[in-house]
């Protein structure tokens, strides 16, 4: 797997720290980690950091965030042709069937419900990036 | 209270403790030692997290913990130095996230077909007021936790 440039989108600094640490514990080859506290901030990071030759490889996103939530973020991101192909892995406590189906329709590539173990994240990342 | 409502409360209590156990086992590397209607901890709790939810069902979730549990859980989650421990700000952030996760996990278990929106967790010091509804007191490996869920009655 190539060295990854990833974006973690979550309004909880504690959860961003957890995902960052989990990615490290999962031995994923991460080159750059960017962070955003909501969907709007994430769109700004994507506009700056997802440009040739340095594209983002993966976005981890929460659903329940102020200002712009995860569903709105996925929708907005998929509207822009330049950013439509960045894979998005949702990590959220909301694992109801309706929610997961809705996110698939919106264009999220993967979904992990919290609580989640580092191994689960590693497998999901490999699955998503391997499918590209 | 009708037998049907009593049965629902028993199921809610079971799923509430199950959700808490899942979150604590997987992300905080700890477990529940005892559960009951009350716990042996001094009241009021110094820290409480509130999360309200709406959608297919509206209601409120509250989680209260003592200082021992809060410090231990936050340190475990963040992997902080056991000697210095997490800061008060970090502890509040982790407790907010813990409350959010238990609430979300509970809703996903109890209403698998439902669609919910959760509020951002609100951390309150000290615990304020009691919430009617389902309640469980938990003894953890370090400290105590109190969980409550209020389920708004559905319009007839």
Interface residues (C-beta under 8 A of the other chain):
Chain A: X11 X12 X13 X14 X15 X17 X18 X21 X64 X66 X92 X93 X94 X95 X96 X97 X98 X99 X102 X113 X114 X115 X116 X117
Chain B: X22 X23 X25 X26 X27 X74 X77 X78 X79 X90 X93 X94 X96 X97 X100 X101 X103 X104 X105 X107 X108 X111 X112 X113 X114 X115 X116 X117 X118 X120
